[in-house]
Amino acid sequence: MSAVIAIATVELRRFLRDKSNIFFVFVFPLMLILLLGSQFGAGSGQARVAISGPASELSRALTAELQSAGVAVSTTGADAARSDLSRGRTDVGVFLDNSDAAAFDAGRPTELDVVMASQSSALTVMQQVRTAVLAAGLERSQLAALTGAGIPAERARTALDQAAVQIAAPTVEIVNTNDVAQEFRGLGRFDLGASQQLLLFVFLSSLTGAATLIQARRFGVVGRVMSAPVSSGQIVAGQALGRFAIASVQGGFIMAGTALLFGVDWGNLWLSALVLVIFCAVSAAAAMTVGSVMDNDTAAAGVGVGGGLVLGGLGGCMVPPEFFPEALAAVSFATPHRWAYEAFAAIQRRDGTLADILPQLGVLAGMAAVLLLLGTWLLRRSLNRAL
């Protein structure tokens, strides 16, 4: 056991000596998660309305109505609102002035200046703005009618508030029966991308570590170690343990970083960590297999990057497998990424328990064991051929 730990320690020291690993292992994944989540994450298509003009009851009423409908409202100047409209940063701009505010306060009709952006989503947002304007105007008209009849403004507002509480407004619940939409329902903007990039980068980083095993064979380190009472299995286990430690730290960093910076909900943290640990074991064992079967460290690095990207894409780390054709979806289960993806999906989206993800964990553990045994056998065979 001491030999395995010693070999793993050497592997960790070699990793820490290369300062470029800090960026590609820890910083780059978070940058990619931020980019993908901002562009394609849930909620990236949220309606946006910019309101410009003096602070008034009209502005506050419109903002409250729009926000209650789930619209992102920003208060800005007229020039900034026009700039946002021209660049597609907002869908609709509402331009208010003092005469609009005075007419609203007096309960008189007024015409608002509303500008719609060119993107197609602006049509839907415009309808939400119309609904908000009508709702705000209706409340103000009711208040004006009551005060005009001689009721004090305070009593009139109280009466309207009581009426709103006592009389429930009719609501319509829209149920989307689309299976894919139901599958992603409730996910945060960065939740899906975080789990996908976590699996992609942990496997990719581990696979590129196969070159270190080849270098150890090339420079005769493995041969000299085996001259001591150390078996090929212990060498592979030591190398795999080092890569496993690196992958675990990287995965834990991504999970903690995305939770703190982007508010990613990983569900049950213990179960998510368990999935990560077993997936790291698969990644480290795969790296040792590649390092034992190939003799050129440069070629192994290329195969690691290319293979990691292909397997990641096939396993649902780039496009969710829910969008795959049926045949491709079936093939994707040949990758460890797909099984880990399914486990994370069960935990994050459906509050899955340990029993729910046991099949995925069992398959991943089996893959890790098979790859580690295969790597040991291949390493023993590789020692009989020249590099």
C-alpha positions in Angstrom: 0.0 0.0 0.0 2.9 2.4 0.8 4.2 1.8 -2.8 0.9 2.8 -4.2 0.7 6.0 -2.1 4.3 6.9 -3.0 3.6 6.6 -6.7 0.4 8.6 -6.3 2.3 11.3 -4.5 4.9 11.6 -7.3 2.1 11.9 -9.8 0.5 14.8 -7.8 3.9 16.6 -7.5 4.3 16.4 -11.3 0.9 17.8 -11.8 1.5 20.8 -9.4 4.8 21.7 -11.1 3.0 22.6 -14.3 1.4 26.0 -13.5 -0.6 25.9 -16.7 -2.8 23.2 -15.2 -4.2 25.8 -12.8 -5.9 27.6 -15.6 -7.1 24.6 -17.7 -8.2 22.5 -14.7 -9.8 25.1 -12.4 -10.4 28.5 -14.2 -11.4 27.5 -17.8 -14.3 25.2 -16.8 -15.9 27.9 -14.7 -15.5 30.4 -17.6 -17.2 28.0 -20.0 -20.0 27.3 -17.6 -20.6 31.0 -17.3 -20.6 31.5 -21.1 -22.9 28.5 -21.8 -25.3 29.4 -19.0 -25.6 33.0 -20.1 -26.3 32.0 -23.7 -28.4 28.9 -23.5 -29.3 28.3 -19.9 -32.9 28.2 -18.6 -34.2 31.7 -18.2 -31.8 33.2 -20.8 -34.9 34.0 -22.9 -36.6 36.0 -20.1 -38.6 39.0 -21.2 -36.9 42.3 -20.5 -38.5 45.8 -20.3 -36.7 49.1 -19.8 -38.7 51.9 -18.3 -37.4 55.5 -18.5 -38.7 58.7 -17.1 -39.3 60.4 -13.7 -40.1 58.4 -10.6 -43.9 58.3 -10.3 -46.8 56.2 -9.3 -47.2 55.2 -12.9 -43.7 53.9 -13.1 -44.0 52.0 -9.9 -47.4 50.5 -10.9 -46.1 49.4 -14.2 -43.0 47.9 -12.7 -45.0 46.0 -10.1 -47.4 44.6 -12.7 -44.6 43.5 -15.1 -42.5 41.9 -12.3 -45.5 40.0 -11.1 -45.7 38.5 -14.6 -42.1 37.4 -14.5 -40.7 40.2 -16.6 -37.2 41.6 -15.9 -37.7 45.4 -15.5 -34.9 47.9 -15.5 -35.2 51.6 -14.8 -32.9 53.7 -16.9 -32.5 56.9 -18.9 -34.1 57.5 -22.3 -30.8 57.3 -24.2 -29.7 54.1 -22.4 -33.1 52.5 -23.2 -32.8 53.3 -26.9 -29.2 51.9 -26.9 -30.4 48.7 -25.2 -33.2 48.4 -27.8 -30.9 48.9 -30.7 -28.5 46.2 -29.4 -31.2 43.7 -28.5 -30.4 43.9 -24.7 -34.1 44.6 -24.0 -37.3 43.7 -25.7 -39.5 46.7 -25.1 -38.8 50.3 -23.9 -41.5 52.4 -22.1 -40.8 56.1 -22.2 -42.7 58.1 -19.6 -42.7 61.9 -18.9 -44.3 64.2 -16.4 -47.6 64.6 -18.3 -48.0 60.8 -18.3 -47.5 60.7 -14.6 -49.9 63.6 -13.9 -52.6 62.0 -16.1 -52.2 58.7 -14.3 -52.4 60.3 -10.9 -55.6 62.2 -11.9 -57.1 59.0 -13.4 -57.2 60.5 -16.9 -56.4 58.6 -20.1 -52.9 59.1 -21.5 -50.9 57.8 -24.4 -47.6 56.1 -23.6 -44.5 56.0 -25.9 -43.6 52.4 -26.2 -40.9 51.1 -28.6 -40.4 47.4 -29.5 -37.0 45.9 -30.4 -36.6 44.0 -33.6 -36.2 40.5 -32.2 -39.2 38.2 -32.6 -39.5 37.7 -28.9 -40.4 41.3 -28.5 -44.0 40.7 -29.8 -44.8 38.5 -26.8 -43.2 41.0 -24.4 -45.2 43.8 -26.0 -48.4 42.0 -25.2 -47.3 41.6 -21.6 -46.7 45.4 -21.5 -50.2 46.0 -22.8 -51.6 43.8 -20.1 -49.6 45.5 -17.4 -50.7 49.0 -18.6 -54.4 48.0 -18.7 -54.1 46.4 -15.2 -52.4 49.5 -13.7 -54.9 51.8 -15.5 -57.9 49.8 -14.2 -56.8 50.1 -10.6 -56.1 53.8 -10.9 -59.5 54.4 -12.6 -61.3 52.5 -9.8 -59.5 54.7 -7.2 -60.4 57.9 -9.1 -64.0 56.8 -9.4 -64.3 56.2 -5.7 -62.5 59.5 -4.7 -64.7 61.3 -7.2 -67.8 60.0 -5.4 -66.6 61.7 -2.2 -64.8 58.8 -0.5 -61.5 59.7 1.1 -58.4 58.4 -0.9 -57.2 56.3 2.1 -60.6 54.6 2.6 -60.9 54.0 -1.1 -57.5 52.4 -1.4 -58.2 50.2 1.7 -61.5 49.1 0.1 -59.8 48.2 -3.1 -57.2 46.2 -1.3 -59.8 44.3 0.7 -61.8 43.6 -2.5 -58.6 42.2 -4.1 -58.1 39.9 -1.1 -61.7 38.7 -0.9 -62.4 38.2 -4.5 -59.9 35.8 -6.1 -59.0 36.6 -9.6 -59.4 33.8 -12.1 -56.2 32.1 -13.1 -55.1 29.9 -15.9 -52.5 27.1 -15.3 -50.7 26.2 -18.5 -49.4 22.7 -18.4 -46.8 21.8 -21.0 -47.2 18.1 -22.0 -43.9 18.1 -23.9 -41.7 15.4 -22.4 -38.5 17.3 -23.0 -39.9 20.5 -21.5 -41.1 18.6 -18.5 -37.6 17.0 -18.1 -35.9 20.4 -17.8 -38.6 22.1 -15.8 -37.4 23.9 -12.7 -33.7 23.9 -13.7 -31.7 27.1 -13.0 -29.8 28.9 -15.7 -26.5 27.2 -14.9 -27.6 23.9 -13.5 -27.6 21.8 -16.6 -24.4 23.3 -18.0 -22.6 22.9 -14.7 -23.2 19.1 -14.6 -22.3 18.7 -18.2 -19.1 20.6 -18.1 -18.2 19.0 -14.8 -18.2 15.5 -16.4 -16.5 16.8 -19.6 -13.6 18.4 -17.9 -13.0 15.8 -15.2 -12.8 13.1 -17.8 -10.8 15.2 -20.2 -8.2 16.3 -17.6 -7.8 12.7 -16.4 -7.4 11.3 -19.9 -4.6 13.7 -20.8 -2.8 12.4 -17.8 -2.1 9.1 -19.7 1.0 10.8 -21.0 2.7 10.7 -17.6 2.5 6.9 -17.5 4.0 6.7 -21.0 6.8 9.0 -19.9 7.4 6.9 -16.9 7.7 3.8 -19.1 9.9 5.7 -21.7 12.3 7.0 -19.1 12.6 3.6 -17.5 11.0 4.7 -14.2 8.5 1.8 -14.4 11.2 -0.7 -15.0 13.3 0.5 -12.1 10.3 0.6 -9.8 9.4 -3.0 -10.8 13.0 -4.1 -9.9 11.8 -3.5 -6.3 9.0 -5.8 -4.9 6.3 -3.7 -6.7 3.9 -5.3 -9.1 2.5 -3.8 -12.3 -0.9 -3.7 -10.6 0.5 -1.5 -7.8 2.1 0.9 -10.4 -1.2 1.3 -12.3 -3.1 1.7 -9.0 -0.6 4.3 -7.8 -0.8 6.3 -11.1 -4.6 5.9 -11.1 -4.8 7.1 -7.4 -2.8 10.2 -8.3 -5.1 11.0 -11.3 -8.1 10.2 -9.1 -7.0 12.7 -6.5 -6.5 15.4 -9.1 -9.9 14.7 -10.7 -11.7 14.7 -7.4 -10.2 18.0 -6.4 -11.1 19.5 -9.8 -14.6 18.1 -9.6 -15.1 19.4 -6.1 -13.8 22.8 -7.0 -16.2 23.0 -10.0 -19.2 22.0 -7.8 -18.3 24.4 -5.0 -17.5 27.2 -7.4 -20.6 26.9 -9.5 -22.8 26.7 -6.3 -21.2 29.8 -4.8 -20.8 31.9 -8.0 -23.7 30.9 -10.1 -26.2 29.5 -7.6 -26.2 26.0 -9.1 -28.4 23.6 -7.2 -26.7 20.2 -7.0 -29.5 18.7 -5.1 -28.4 16.2 -2.4 -24.7 17.1 -2.0 -23.8 13.8 -0.6 -25.3 11.9 -3.5 -23.8 14.3 -6.0 -20.4 13.9 -4.4 -20.8 10.1 -4.5 -21.5 10.2 -8.3 -18.5 12.5 -8.8 -16.2 10.2 -6.8 -17.1 7.1 -8.8 -16.9 9.0 -12.1 -13.4 10.2 -11.1 -12.5 6.6 -10.6 -13.7 5.7 -14.1 -11.7 8.6 -15.5 -8.5 7.7 -13.8 -8.8 4.1 -14.8 -9.4 5.1 -18.4 -6.3 7.3 -18.4 -4.2 4.4 -17.1 -5.6 2.1 -19.9 -4.7 4.6 -22.6 -1.2 5.2 -21.0 -0.6 1.4 -21.0 -1.7 0.7 -24.6 0.1 3.7 -26.3 3.8 4.3 -26.5 4.0 7.9 -27.6 3.1 10.5 -25.0 2.4 13.3 -27.6 0.0 11.0 -29.5 -1.5 10.0 -26.2 -2.2 13.6 -25.3 -3.9 14.2 -28.6 -5.9 11.0 -28.2 -6.8 12.1 -24.7 -8.2 15.5 -25.8 -9.9 14.1 -28.9 -11.3 11.0 -27.2 -12.4 13.0 -24.2 -14.3 15.5 -26.4 -15.9 12.7 -28.5 -17.0 10.6 -25.6 -18.2 13.7 -23.7 -20.3 14.8 -26.7 -21.7 11.3 -27.1 -22.4 11.1 -23.4 -24.5 14.3 -23.4 -21.9 16.8 -22.2 -22.4 19.2 -25.1 -26.0 18.6 -26.2 -28.4 17.1 -23.7 -29.1 13.5 -24.7 -32.8 14.2 -24.4 -32.4 15.8 -27.9 -30.6 12.8 -29.3 -32.2 10.5 -31.9 -33.3 7.2 -30.5 -30.4 5.2 -31.9 -27.8 7.7 -30.8 -29.4 7.9 -27.4 -29.0 4.1 -27.0 -25.3 4.3 -28.1 -24.6 7.0 -25.6 -25.1 4.5 -22.8 -21.7 3.0 -23.8 -20.0 6.1 -22.3 -19.6 6.7 -18.5 -20.7 10.3 -19.1 -24.2 9.2 -19.9 -24.6 7.2 -16.8 -23.2 10.0 -14.6 -25.4 12.5 -16.5 -28.5 10.4 -15.7 -27.5 10.2 -12.0 -27.0 13.9 -11.7 -30.4 14.4 -13.6 -32.1 12.2 -11.0 -30.6 14.1 -8.1 -31.0 17.7 -9.5 -34.3 17.5 -11.2 -36.3 14.8 -9.4 -34.8 14.8 -5.9 -33.6 11.2 -6.5 -32.5 9.1 -3.6 -29.6 6.6 -3.3 -31.9 3.8 -4.4 -32.9 5.8 -7.6 -29.2 6.2 -8.7 -27.9 2.7 -7.7 -28.1 1.4 -11.3 -26.0 4.3 -12.6 -23.5 3.9 -9.7 -23.2 0.2 -10.3 -22.5 0.6 -14.0 -19.9 3.3 -13.3 -18.2 1.2 -10.6 -18.1 -1.8 -13.0 -16.5 0.4 -15.7 -13.9 1.6 -13.3 -13.0 -2.0 -12.2 -12.8 -3.3 -15.8 -10.7 -0.4 -17.0 -8.3 -0.7 -14.1 -7.8 -4.5 -14.6 -7.4 -3.9 -18.3 -4.8 -1.2 -17.7 -2.9 -3.5 -15.4 -2.8 -6.3 -18.0 -1.8 -3.9 -20.8 1.0 -2.4 -18.7 2.4 -5.8 -18.0 2.4 -6.5 -21.7 3.9 -3.1 -22.6 7.0 -3.8 -20.5 7.9 -6.6 -22.9 8.1 -4.3 -25.9 10.6 -1.5 -26.7 9.5 2.2 -26.7 
